[in-house]
Amino acid sequence: MPAELSPIDKAKFVAARRAVDFVMPGMKVGLGTGSTAAWMVRCLGERVREEGLKIVGVPTSTRTAELARQVGITVVSLDEAKWLDLTIDGADEFDQQLALIKGGGAALLQEKIVATASDQMIVIADAAKEVAQLGAFPLPVEVIPFGWQTTKALIEETLVSMDVMSREVTLRMNGDHPLITDEANYIMDLHLKRIGNPRQLALVLNQIPGVVENGLFIDICDIVVIGHPDGLVTVRDINAGAEHDDRVEFAATDNIFADLAD
């Protein structure tokens, strides 16, 4: 039940619950990856079960696909869907312009492809994810395994001319071995502390041989739904230049997460 959740999880829950109100019958919906997106998938599954909502979901990772099937959402590939009405996903950081850092869950490549194949992208986040300037969260960059050390050196060399505070680059590990993404690639985490020009950095990184994609999402997000532990939800629409607050009540019977693994 939400009453038993930590404050941060309550914030994620209310953001997710408010965001699924944007989903209408017949939509093709991109389903994000990560802890906050998992709450959204569960909330969407609740609507499918209780309201008979007819939608199809395009997951951005194998674990999201598994969770979506568990909660009763029909899952199709992006090739089958071709184009989406809406994608709902989390973010590791977002700024006032709704530029994002994503990839903490190592799914940035599929997340960016799905988001850009959508009419609209909605980001759900707790208030702590909003920053004045991107960069405190390490920037993930997906690279092919072949020659990864050369790619790492090229990234480090490129960062010398970029407006960043730090230039440490690390290979993300899974125990004693490099973490492998769903596309069988590696992840480099760029510990930059501050990114002065995210748009420039995103363009330059993708020119480096061996780099597949980076975790800067620029001009992709349309709406951010920000959750707070007390049930307050702020909806910010960058295109309309509008912001308003809603409230999501914690129902005593809410148990949509009881038997599902994250």
C-alpha positions in Angstrom: 0.0 0.0 0.0 1.2 3.5 -0.7 0.8 4.3 3.0 3.7 1.9 3.7 6.0 3.4 1.1 9.0 5.6 1.8 8.6 9.3 1.0 10.6 9.0 -2.2 8.5 6.0 -3.4 5.3 7.9 -2.6 6.5 10.7 -4.8 7.3 8.3 -7.6 3.9 6.6 -7.1 1.8 9.8 -7.4 3.8 11.0 -10.4 3.2 7.6 -12.1 -0.5 7.5 -11.2 -1.1 11.0 -12.5 0.8 10.4 -15.7 -1.2 7.4 -16.8 -4.3 9.7 -16.9 -2.8 10.9 -20.2 -3.3 7.5 -21.8 -6.5 7.2 -23.8 -8.2 4.1 -25.3 -6.6 2.8 -28.5 -3.2 4.4 -27.9 0.2 2.9 -28.7 2.3 3.8 -25.6 6.1 3.6 -25.1 6.9 2.1 -21.7 10.0 3.4 -20.0 12.6 1.6 -17.9 13.7 2.2 -14.3 12.2 2.3 -10.9 9.8 5.2 -11.5 8.7 3.9 -14.9 8.0 0.5 -13.2 5.4 2.2 -11.1 3.9 3.7 -14.2 3.6 0.3 -15.9 1.9 -1.1 -12.8 -0.5 1.8 -12.6 -1.3 1.4 -16.3 -1.8 -2.3 -15.8 -4.4 -1.4 -13.1 -6.3 0.6 -15.6 -6.2 -2.2 -18.1 -7.5 -4.7 -15.6 -10.1 -2.5 -13.8 -11.3 -0.2 -16.6 -10.8 -2.6 -19.6 -8.5 0.0 -21.2 -7.4 -1.2 -24.6 -3.9 -0.1 -25.5 -0.7 -1.7 -26.7 2.7 -1.0 -25.1 6.1 -0.8 -26.6 8.7 -1.5 -23.9 12.2 0.0 -23.8 13.9 -3.0 -22.2 13.4 -6.7 -21.6 12.6 -6.1 -17.9 9.9 -3.6 -18.8 8.5 -6.0 -21.3 8.3 -8.7 -18.6 6.6 -6.4 -16.1 4.1 -5.2 -18.7 3.1 -8.7 -19.5 2.7 -9.5 -15.8 0.2 -6.7 -15.3 -1.8 -7.5 -18.4 -0.6 -4.9 -20.9 -0.4 -6.1 -24.5 3.2 -5.8 -25.7 4.4 -5.3 -29.3 7.7 -4.3 -30.8 8.4 -0.8 -32.2 8.6 -2.3 -35.7 5.0 -3.6 -35.2 3.7 -0.3 -33.8 5.7 1.8 -36.2 4.7 5.1 -34.5 3.5 5.9 -31.0 1.0 8.3 -29.5 2.8 8.7 -26.3 5.9 7.6 -24.3 6.0 7.7 -20.5 9.4 7.3 -18.9 11.5 8.4 -15.9 14.7 10.5 -15.9 17.8 10.7 -13.8 17.9 14.5 -14.1 15.9 17.2 -15.8 16.2 21.0 -16.0 13.9 23.9 -16.6 14.0 23.4 -20.4 13.1 19.7 -19.8 16.5 18.5 -21.1 17.2 15.2 -19.5 19.9 12.8 -18.5 18.7 9.2 -18.8 20.5 5.8 -18.8 20.9 5.0 -15.1 19.1 1.8 -15.9 21.3 1.1 -18.9 18.4 1.3 -21.4 19.1 4.7 -22.9 19.4 3.5 -26.5 16.0 1.9 -26.7 14.5 4.7 -24.6 15.7 7.4 -27.0 14.5 5.5 -30.1 11.1 4.9 -28.6 10.7 8.4 -27.3 11.6 10.0 -30.6 9.2 7.7 -32.4 6.3 9.2 -30.3 4.0 12.2 -30.8 4.6 13.1 -27.1 7.0 12.2 -24.3 6.0 12.5 -20.7 8.6 12.2 -18.0 7.7 11.2 -14.5 10.0 12.0 -11.6 10.3 12.9 -7.9 11.1 16.5 -7.2 14.8 15.7 -6.3 15.4 15.0 -10.0 15.0 18.6 -11.0 18.3 20.5 -11.3 19.4 24.0 -12.2 22.1 22.5 -14.5 22.6 19.0 -15.8 25.6 17.0 -14.9 25.6 16.0 -11.2 24.3 12.6 -12.3 26.9 10.7 -14.4 26.1 10.9 -18.1 25.7 7.4 -19.6 27.1 6.8 -23.1 26.5 3.5 -24.8 29.5 2.1 -26.8 30.2 -1.0 -28.8 32.5 -3.5 -27.0 35.0 -3.6 -29.8 37.9 -1.2 -29.1 36.1 0.2 -26.0 39.3 1.4 -24.4 40.1 3.4 -27.6 36.5 4.8 -27.5 37.0 5.7 -23.8 40.2 7.6 -24.6 38.5 9.5 -27.5 35.7 10.5 -25.2 38.2 11.7 -22.6 40.1 13.7 -25.3 36.8 15.2 -26.5 35.8 16.3 -23.0 38.9 18.6 -22.8 37.3 21.1 -25.1 33.8 20.8 -23.6 32.2 23.1 -21.0 32.2 20.5 -18.2 33.5 20.7 -14.6 35.1 17.2 -14.5 36.2 14.7 -17.1 36.3 11.3 -15.3 35.1 8.4 -17.5 34.4 4.9 -16.1 33.2 1.7 -17.6 30.0 0.5 -15.9 30.5 -2.9 -14.3 28.2 -5.7 -13.3 30.2 -7.4 -10.6 33.6 -8.4 -12.1 32.5 -7.9 -15.7 31.3 -5.0 -17.8 27.6 -4.5 -17.8 26.0 -5.6 -21.0 23.0 -3.7 -22.4 20.0 -5.2 -24.2 21.8 -4.4 -27.4 24.9 -6.2 -26.2 26.9 -3.0 -25.8 28.8 -1.4 -22.9 28.0 1.7 -20.9 30.5 4.5 -20.1 29.6 6.8 -17.3 30.9 10.4 -17.7 31.3 12.0 -14.3 31.1 15.6 -15.4 29.5 17.3 -12.3 28.3 20.2 -14.6 27.4 20.3 -18.3 27.5 23.9 -19.6 26.2 23.1 -23.1 24.2 19.9 -23.2 23.1 20.3 -26.8 26.7 20.7 -28.0 28.0 17.8 -25.9 25.2 15.5 -27.2 26.1 16.2 -30.8 29.9 15.9 -30.3 29.7 12.6 -28.3 27.7 10.9 -31.1 30.5 11.8 -33.6 33.0 9.6 -31.8 33.6 6.2 -33.5 32.4 3.4 -31.2 29.7 5.6 -29.5 26.2 4.3 -30.2 24.2 6.9 -28.3 24.4 9.2 -25.3 22.0 9.8 -22.4 21.3 13.5 -23.1 17.7 13.8 -24.2 17.4 17.3 -25.8 14.1 18.7 -27.2 12.4 15.3 -26.7 10.4 15.7 -23.5 7.1 17.6 -23.7 5.7 17.3 -20.2 7.2 16.5 -16.9 5.0 15.2 -14.0 6.7 15.8 -10.7 5.6 13.9 -7.6 5.9 14.8 -4.0 5.6 12.6 -0.9 2.4 14.3 0.3 0.5 13.5 -2.9 1.0 16.8 -4.6 1.8 16.5 -8.3 3.1 19.3 -10.5 2.4 19.0 -14.3 4.7 21.2 -16.4 4.1 21.5 -20.1 7.0 23.0 -22.0 5.2 23.5 -25.2 2.2 25.3 -23.7 4.4 27.2 -21.2 2.0 26.1 -18.5 2.3 24.5 -15.1 -0.4 23.4 -12.6 -0.7 21.3 -9.5 -2.9 18.3 -8.9 -3.3 16.0 -5.9 -3.3 12.2 -5.9 -5.0 10.6 -2.9 -3.5 7.5 -1.3 -6.3 5.0 -1.3 -6.2 2.5 1.6 -6.9 -0.3 -0.8 -4.1 0.4 -3.2 -2.1 -2.8 -3.5 -1.1 -2.8 -7.1 2.5 -3.5 -6.2 2.1 -6.2 -3.7 3.1 -9.3 -5.7 5.3 -7.8 -8.4 9.1 -7.7 -8.4 10.8 -4.5 -9.5 
